[in-house]
């Protein structure tokens, strides 16, 4: 299982994959977690609070990005 997370000045991404397949991602526009899994597999559910954790991670990422940009000037 892999977690991919990142941010920019205007956007962010957080998702989980398993064996190269996307299992969960944060939809920051609609403010919810999405589990894009086909109906033919056993559904993998993520714990309650995963989306809220992704939002908090984005805030931290944004703050770190600003600090890094300031330090590099």
Biopython code that builds the backbone (N, CA, C, O; Angstrom):
import numpy as np
from Bio.PDB.StructureBuilder import StructureBuilder

atoms = [
    (1, "UNK", "N", (0.850, -1.170, 0.000)),
    (1, "UNK", "CA", (0.000, 0.000, 0.000)),
    (1, "UNK", "C", (0.889, 1.225, 0.000)),
    (1, "UNK", "O", (1.869, 1.287, 0.743)),
    (2, "UNK", "N", (0.553, 2.202, -0.833)),
    (2, "UNK", "CA", (1.292, 3.447, -0.917)),
    (2, "UNK", "C", (0.368, 4.619, -0.637)),
    (2, "UNK", "O", (-0.814, 4.598, -0.981)),
    (3, "UNK", "N", (0.926, 5.636, -0.010)),
    (3, "UNK", "CA", (0.219, 6.902, 0.196)),
    (3, "UNK", "C", (0.947, 7.945, -0.623)),
    (3, "UNK", "O", (2.166, 8.081, -0.517)),
    (4, "UNK", "N", (0.224, 8.671, -1.427)),
    (4, "UNK", "CA", (0.788, 9.742, -2.231)),
    (4, "UNK", "C", (0.141, 11.038, -1.768)),
    (4, "UNK", "O", (-1.084, 11.161, -1.746)),
    (5, "UNK", "N", (0.974, 11.999, -1.401)),
    (5, "UNK", "CA", (0.455, 13.284, -0.920)),
    (5, "UNK", "C", (1.358, 14.398, -1.412)),
    (5, "UNK", "O", (2.572, 14.229, -1.534)),
    (6, "UNK", "N", (0.754, 15.527, -1.690)),
    (6, "UNK", "CA", (1.520, 16.682, -2.118)),
    (6, "UNK", "C", (0.634, 17.905, -2.185)),
    (6, "UNK", "O", (-0.591, 17.813, -2.115)),
    (7, "UNK", "N", (1.278, 19.057, -2.321)),
    (7, "UNK", "CA", (0.512, 20.302, -2.411)),
    (7, "UNK", "C", (1.291, 21.314, -3.231)),
    (7, "UNK", "O", (2.486, 21.162, -3.480)),
    (8, "UNK", "N", (0.577, 22.350, -3.640)),
    (8, "UNK", "CA", (1.162, 23.492, -4.331)),
    (8, "UNK", "C", (0.510, 24.739, -3.751)),
    (8, "UNK", "O", (-0.251, 24.654, -2.787)),
    (9, "UNK", "N", (0.804, 25.888, -4.330)),
    (9, "UNK", "CA", (0.175, 27.130, -3.860)),
    (9, "UNK", "C", (-1.336, 27.114, -4.027)),
    (9, "UNK", "O", (-2.048, 27.800, -3.293)),
    (10, "UNK", "N", (-1.833, 26.336, -4.988)),
    (10, "UNK", "CA", (-3.263, 26.395, -5.290)),
    (10, "UNK", "C", (-3.988, 25.051, -5.246)),
    (10, "UNK", "O", (-5.208, 25.013, -5.407)),
    (11, "UNK", "N", (-3.276, 23.960, -5.034)),
    (11, "UNK", "CA", (-3.923, 22.652, -5.152)),
    (11, "UNK", "C", (-3.257, 21.649, -4.223)),
    (11, "UNK", "O", (-2.177, 21.905, -3.689)),
    (12, "UNK", "N", (-3.908, 20.505, -4.034)),
    (12, "UNK", "CA", (-3.340, 19.445, -3.209)),
    (12, "UNK", "C", (-3.845, 18.090, -3.647)),
    (12, "UNK", "O", (-4.851, 17.982, -4.348)),
    (13, "UNK", "N", (-3.135, 17.053, -3.226)),
    (13, "UNK", "CA", (-3.486, 15.690, -3.600)),
    (13, "UNK", "C", (-3.162, 14.775, -2.435)),
    (13, "UNK", "O", (-2.118, 14.911, -1.798)),
    (14, "UNK", "N", (-4.055, 13.849, -2.162)),
    (14, "UNK", "CA", (-3.778, 12.779, -1.207)),
    (14, "UNK", "C", (-4.557, 11.557, -1.662)),
    (14, "UNK", "O", (-5.767, 11.615, -1.883)),
    (15, "UNK", "N", (-3.835, 10.446, -1.798)),
    (15, "UNK", "CA", (-4.480, 9.220, -2.254)),
    (15, "UNK", "C", (-3.743, 8.007, -1.709)),
    (15, "UNK", "O", (-2.579, 8.092, -1.318)),
    (16, "UNK", "N", (-4.441, 6.877, -1.691)),
    (16, "UNK", "CA", (-3.863, 5.601, -1.293)),
    (16, "UNK", "C", (-4.021, 4.639, -2.455)),
    (16, "UNK", "O", (-5.060, 4.611, -3.115)),
    (17, "UNK", "N", (-2.976, 3.845, -2.700)),
    (17, "UNK", "CA", (-3.012, 2.850, -3.759)),
    (17, "UNK", "C", (-2.619, 1.487, -3.194)),
    (17, "UNK", "O", (-1.981, 1.400, -2.145)),
    (18, "UNK", "N", (-3.002, 0.440, -3.893)),
    (18, "UNK", "CA", (-2.620, -0.922, -3.548)),
    (18, "UNK", "C", (-2.415, -1.674, -4.855)),
    (18, "UNK", "O", (-3.317, -1.730, -5.690)),
    (19, "UNK", "N", (-1.243, -2.244, -5.032)),
    (19, "UNK", "CA", (-0.904, -2.975, -6.264)),
    (19, "UNK", "C", (-1.157, -2.127, -7.512)),
    (19, "UNK", "O", (-1.647, -2.633, -8.522)),
    (20, "UNK", "N", (-0.824, -0.849, -7.441)),
    (20, "UNK", "CA", (-0.967, 0.036, -8.589)),
    (20, "UNK", "C", (-2.374, 0.531, -8.853)),
    (20, "UNK", "O", (-2.598, 1.234, -9.838)),
    (21, "UNK", "N", (-3.325, 0.186, -8.008)),
    (21, "UNK", "CA", (-4.718, 0.614, -8.188)),
    (21, "UNK", "C", (-5.091, 1.646, -7.129)),
    (21, "UNK", "O", (-4.790, 1.476, -5.948)),
    (22, "UNK", "N", (-5.740, 2.701, -7.561)),
    (22, "UNK", "CA", (-6.207, 3.731, -6.642)),
    (22, "UNK", "C", (-7.344, 3.166, -5.789)),
    (22, "UNK", "O", (-8.330, 2.659, -6.323)),
    (23, "UNK", "N", (-7.206, 3.254, -4.464)),
    (23, "UNK", "CA", (-8.216, 2.720, -3.553)),
    (23, "UNK", "C", (-8.994, 3.817, -2.823)),
    (23, "UNK", "O", (-10.153, 3.628, -2.454)),
    (24, "UNK", "N", (-8.344, 4.959, -2.620)),
    (24, "UNK", "CA", (-8.999, 6.062, -1.915)),
    (24, "UNK", "C", (-8.305, 7.347, -2.312)),
    (24, "UNK", "O", (-7.086, 7.373, -2.477)),
    (25, "UNK", "N", (-9.084, 8.430, -2.468)),
    (25, "UNK", "CA", (-8.475, 9.743, -2.652)),
    (25, "UNK", "C", (-9.352, 10.800, -2.005)),
    (25, "UNK", "O", (-10.559, 10.627, -1.837)),
    (26, "UNK", "N", (-8.707, 11.892, -1.651)),
    (26, "UNK", "CA", (-9.416, 13.015, -1.044)),
    (26, "UNK", "C", (-9.913, 13.934, -2.148)),
    (26, "UNK", "O", (-9.132, 14.420, -2.966)),
    (27, "UNK", "N", (-11.211, 14.167, -2.164)),
    (27, "UNK", "CA", (-11.829, 15.115, -3.087)),
    (27, "UNK", "C", (-11.991, 16.414, -2.309)),
    (27, "UNK", "O", (-12.989, 16.616, -1.618)),
    (28, "UNK", "N", (-10.990, 17.299, -2.429)),
    (28, "UNK", "CA", (-10.998, 18.530, -1.648)),
    (28, "UNK", "C", (-12.050, 19.523, -2.131)),
    (28, "UNK", "O", (-12.423, 20.425, -1.380)),
    (29, "UNK", "N", (-12.532, 19.385, -3.346)),
    (29, "UNK", "CA", (-13.582, 20.273, -3.851)),
    (29, "UNK", "C", (-14.919, 19.939, -3.180)),
    (29, "UNK", "O", (-15.618, 20.834, -2.705)),
    (30, "UNK", "N", (-15.272, 18.647, -3.143)),
    (30, "UNK", "CA", (-16.533, 18.222, -2.536)),
    (30, "UNK", "C", (-16.405, 17.851, -1.064)),
    (30, "UNK", "O", (-17.379, 17.455, -0.424)),
    (31, "UNK", "N", (-15.187, 17.986, -0.533)),
    (31, "UNK", "CA", (-14.915, 17.764, 0.896)),
    (31, "UNK", "C", (-15.326, 16.372, 1.383)),
    (31, "UNK", "O", (-16.084, 16.219, 2.341)),
    (32, "UNK", "N", (-14.787, 15.349, 0.672)),
    (32, "UNK", "CA", (-15.079, 13.981, 1.090)),
    (32, "UNK", "C", (-14.011, 13.035, 0.535)),
    (32, "UNK", "O", (-13.281, 13.367, -0.399)),
    (33, "UNK", "N", (-13.946, 11.860, 1.135)),
    (33, "UNK", "CA", (-13.077, 10.816, 0.624)),
    (33, "UNK", "C", (-13.829, 9.982, -0.396)),
    (33, "UNK", "O", (-15.026, 9.740, -0.237)),
    (34, "UNK", "N", (-13.145, 9.541, -1.436)),
    (34, "UNK", "CA", (-13.763, 8.753, -2.504)),
    (34, "UNK", "C", (-13.047, 7.410, -2.590)),
    (34, "UNK", "O", (-11.817, 7.353, -2.575)),
    (35, "UNK", "N", (-13.816, 6.339, -2.678)),
    (35, "UNK", "CA", (-13.285, 4.980, -2.808)),
    (35, "UNK", "C", (-13.674, 4.439, -4.183)),
    (35, "UNK", "O", (-14.701, 3.771, -4.306)),
    (36, "UNK", "N", (-12.870, 4.715, -5.227)),
    (36, "UNK", "CA", (-13.231, 4.343, -6.603)),
    (36, "UNK", "C", (-12.911, 2.884, -6.917)),
    (36, "UNK", "O", (-12.047, 2.596, -7.744)),
    (37, "UNK", "N", (-13.603, 1.980, -6.261)),
    (37, "UNK", "CA", (-13.332, 0.554, -6.435)),
    (37, "UNK", "C", (-14.450, -0.101, -7.227)),
    (37, "UNK", "O", (-15.626, 0.173, -6.986)),
    (38, "UNK", "N", (-14.094, -0.963, -8.168)),
    (38, "UNK", "CA", (-15.135, -1.632, -8.951)),
    (38, "UNK", "C", (-15.958, -2.577, -8.077)),
    (38, "UNK", "O", (-15.466, -3.090, -7.072)),
    (39, "UNK", "N", (-17.188, -2.799, -8.459)),
    (39, "UNK", "CA", (-18.100, -3.624, -7.671)),
    (39, "UNK", "C", (-17.713, -5.102, -7.658)),
    (39, "UNK", "O", (-18.204, -5.849, -6.813)),
    (40, "UNK", "N", (-16.850, -5.540, -8.567)),
    (40, "UNK", "CA", (-16.519, -6.954, -8.632)),
    (40, "UNK", "C", (-15.459, -7.392, -7.615)),
    (40, "UNK", "O", (-15.143, -8.580, -7.545)),
    (41, "UNK", "N", (-14.909, -6.477, -6.835)),
    (41, "UNK", "CA", (-13.913, -6.846, -5.828)),
    (41, "UNK", "C", (-14.495, -6.671, -4.425)),
    (41, "UNK", "O", (-15.502, -5.989, -4.238)),
    (42, "UNK", "N", (-13.847, -7.295, -3.449)),
    (42, "UNK", "CA", (-14.219, -7.051, -2.062)),
    (42, "UNK", "C", (-13.845, -5.611, -1.736)),
    (42, "UNK", "O", (-12.689, -5.211, -1.876)),
    (43, "UNK", "N", (-14.820, -4.852, -1.307)),
    (43, "UNK", "CA", (-14.625, -3.430, -1.063)),
    (43, "UNK", "C", (-13.703, -3.199, 0.136)),
    (43, "UNK", "O", (-13.874, -3.811, 1.190)),
    (44, "UNK", "N", (-12.728, -2.312, -0.042)),
    (44, "UNK", "CA", (-11.826, -1.914, 1.035)),
    (44, "UNK", "C", (-12.313, -0.567, 1.545)),
    (44, "UNK", "O", (-12.369, 0.399, 0.784)),
    (45, "UNK", "N", (-12.666, -0.490, 2.821)),
    (45, "UNK", "CA", (-13.115, 0.769, 3.410)),
    (45, "UNK", "C", (-12.007, 1.361, 4.255)),
    (45, "UNK", "O", (-11.223, 0.640, 4.872)),
    (46, "UNK", "N", (-11.951, 2.664, 4.275)),
    (46, "UNK", "CA", (-10.967, 3.377, 5.075)),
    (46, "UNK", "C", (-11.630, 3.890, 6.342)),
    (46, "UNK", "O", (-12.830, 4.166, 6.362)),
    (47, "UNK", "N", (-10.844, 4.013, 7.388)),
    (47, "UNK", "CA", (-11.390, 4.375, 8.693)),
    (47, "UNK", "C", (-11.992, 5.774, 8.670)),
    (47, "UNK", "O", (-11.606, 6.632, 7.877)),
    (48, "UNK", "N", (-12.929, 5.964, 9.548)),
    (48, "UNK", "CA", (-13.553, 7.269, 9.699)),
    (48, "UNK", "C", (-12.474, 8.255, 10.113)),
    (48, "UNK", "O", (-11.645, 7.947, 10.970)),
    (49, "UNK", "N", (-12.477, 9.419, 9.522)),
    (49, "UNK", "CA", (-11.481, 10.436, 9.841)),
    (49, "UNK", "C", (-10.344, 10.512, 8.835)),
    (49, "UNK", "O", (-9.469, 11.369, 8.957)),
    (50, "UNK", "N", (-10.343, 9.625, 7.837)),
    (50, "UNK", "CA", (-9.273, 9.646, 6.834)),
    (50, "UNK", "C", (-9.294, 10.949, 6.047)),
    (50, "UNK", "O", (-8.245, 11.534, 5.781)),
    (51, "UNK", "N", (-10.493, 11.407, 5.673)),
    (51, "UNK", "CA", (-10.568, 12.670, 4.926)),
    (51, "UNK", "C", (-10.111, 13.841, 5.788)),
    (51, "UNK", "O", (-9.381, 14.712, 5.314)),
    (52, "UNK", "N", (-10.532, 13.869, 7.036)),
    (52, "UNK", "CA", (-10.136, 14.962, 7.935)),
    (52, "UNK", "C", (-8.619, 14.971, 8.130)),
    (52, "UNK", "O", (-8.006, 16.035, 8.220)),
    (53, "UNK", "N", (-8.028, 13.802, 8.194)),
    (53, "UNK", "CA", (-6.573, 13.700, 8.298)),
    (53, "UNK", "C", (-5.902, 14.242, 7.033)),
    (53, "UNK", "O", (-4.873, 14.912, 7.112)),
    (54, "UNK", "N", (-6.484, 13.952, 5.875)),
    (54, "UNK", "CA", (-5.950, 14.456, 4.611)),
    (54, "UNK", "C", (-6.006, 15.977, 4.568)),
    (54, "UNK", "O", (-5.068, 16.617, 4.093)),
    (55, "UNK", "N", (-7.100, 16.564, 5.063)),
    (55, "UNK", "CA", (-7.200, 18.032, 5.117)),
    (55, "UNK", "C", (-6.124, 18.622, 6.014)),
    (55, "UNK", "O", (-5.490, 19.614, 5.657)),
    (56, "UNK", "N", (-5.916, 18.015, 7.177)),
    (56, "UNK", "CA", (-4.883, 18.495, 8.101)),
    (56, "UNK", "C", (-3.499, 18.371, 7.470)),
    (56, "UNK", "O", (-2.663, 19.261, 7.625)),
    (57, "UNK", "N", (-3.256, 17.268, 6.757)),
    (57, "UNK", "CA", (-1.974, 17.089, 6.076)),
    (57, "UNK", "C", (-1.751, 18.170, 5.030)),
    (57, "UNK", "O", (-0.623, 18.627, 4.845)),
    (58, "UNK", "N", (-2.808, 18.585, 4.345)),
    (58, "UNK", "CA", (-2.692, 19.634, 3.333)),
    (58, "UNK", "C", (-2.348, 20.974, 3.966)),
    (58, "UNK", "O", (-1.577, 21.748, 3.399)),
    (59, "UNK", "N", (-2.909, 21.251, 5.128)),
    (59, "UNK", "CA", (-2.576, 22.498, 5.823)),
    (59, "UNK", "C", (-1.103, 22.512, 6.216)),
    (59, "UNK", "O", (-0.414, 23.518, 6.045)),
    (60, "UNK", "N", (-0.630, 21.391, 6.743)),
    (60, "UNK", "CA", (0.781, 21.281, 7.129)),
    (60, "UNK", "C", (1.675, 21.404, 5.900)),
    (60, "UNK", "O", (2.691, 22.098, 5.935)),
    (61, "UNK", "N", (1.299, 20.738, 4.824)),
    (61, "UNK", "CA", (2.069, 20.798, 3.583)),
    (61, "UNK", "C", (2.154, 22.242, 3.075)),
    (61, "UNK", "O", (3.222, 22.699, 2.666)),
    (62, "UNK", "N", (1.036, 22.948, 3.104)),
    (62, "UNK", "CA", (1.012, 24.341, 2.656)),
    (62, "UNK", "C", (1.904, 25.239, 3.503)),
    (62, "UNK", "O", (2.607, 26.101, 2.976)),
    (63, "UNK", "N", (1.873, 25.035, 4.813)),
    (63, "UNK", "CA", (2.732, 25.818, 5.700)),
    (63, "UNK", "C", (4.207, 25.520, 5.435)),
    (63, "UNK", "O", (5.032, 26.432, 5.386)),
    (64, "UNK", "N", (4.535, 24.235, 5.263)),
    (64, "UNK", "CA", (5.914, 23.852, 4.964)),
    (64, "UNK", "C", (6.371, 24.413, 3.618)),
    (64, "UNK", "O", (7.524, 24.818, 3.472)),
    (65, "UNK", "N", (5.472, 24.435, 2.642)),
    (65, "UNK", "CA", (5.784, 24.992, 1.333)),
    (65, "UNK", "C", (6.123, 26.476, 1.445)),
    (65, "UNK", "O", (7.090, 26.940, 0.841)),
    (66, "UNK", "N", (5.330, 27.222, 2.214)),
    (66, "UNK", "CA", (5.593, 28.645, 2.405)),
    (66, "UNK", "C", (6.933, 28.871, 3.113)),
    (66, "UNK", "O", (7.695, 29.757, 2.728)),
    (67, "UNK", "N", (7.217, 28.081, 4.134)),
    (67, "UNK", "CA", (8.486, 28.212, 4.853)),
    (67, "UNK", "C", (9.674, 27.897, 3.932)),
    (67, "UNK", "O", (10.690, 28.591, 3.965)),
    (68, "UNK", "N", (9.541, 26.861, 3.122)),
    (68, "UNK", "CA", (10.607, 26.490, 2.202)),
    (68, "UNK", "C", (10.845, 27.585, 1.173)),
    (68, "UNK", "O", (11.990, 27.929, 0.880)),
    (69, "UNK", "N", (9.770, 28.129, 0.626)),
    (69, "UNK", "CA", (9.901, 29.202, -0.370)),
    (69, "UNK", "C", (10.577, 30.430, 0.255)),
    (69, "UNK", "O", (11.422, 31.065, -0.375)),
    (70, "UNK", "N", (10.203, 30.755, 1.482)),
    (70, "UNK", "CA", (10.801, 31.906, 2.167)),
    (70, "UNK", "C", (12.291, 31.661, 2.425)),
    (70, "UNK", "O", (13.109, 32.563, 2.241)),
    (71, "UNK", "N", (12.641, 30.452, 2.847)),
    (71, "UNK", "CA", (14.030, 30.125, 3.151)),
    (71, "UNK", "C", (14.910, 30.132, 1.897)),
    (71, "UNK", "O", (16.103, 30.425, 1.980)),
    (72, "UNK", "N", (14.334, 29.814, 0.747)),
    (72, "UNK", "CA", (15.110, 29.754, -0.497)),
    (72, "UNK", "C", (15.313, 31.108, -1.150)),
    (72, "UNK", "O", (16.094, 31.223, -2.095)),
    (73, "UNK", "N", (14.625, 32.136, -0.668)),
    (73, "UNK", "CA", (14.768, 33.481, -1.261)),
    (73, "UNK", "C", (16.061, 34.122, -0.851)),
    (73, "UNK", "O", (16.346, 35.250, -1.255)),
]
sb = StructureBuilder()
sb.init_structure("model")
sb.init_model(0)
sb.init_chain("A")
sb.init_seg("    ")
for serial, (resi, resn, name, xyz) in enumerate(atoms, 1):
    if name == "N":
        sb.init_residue(resn, " ", resi, " ")
    sb.init_atom(name, np.array(xyz, "f"), 0.0, 1.0, " ", f" {name:<3s}", serial, name[0])
structure = sb.get_structure()
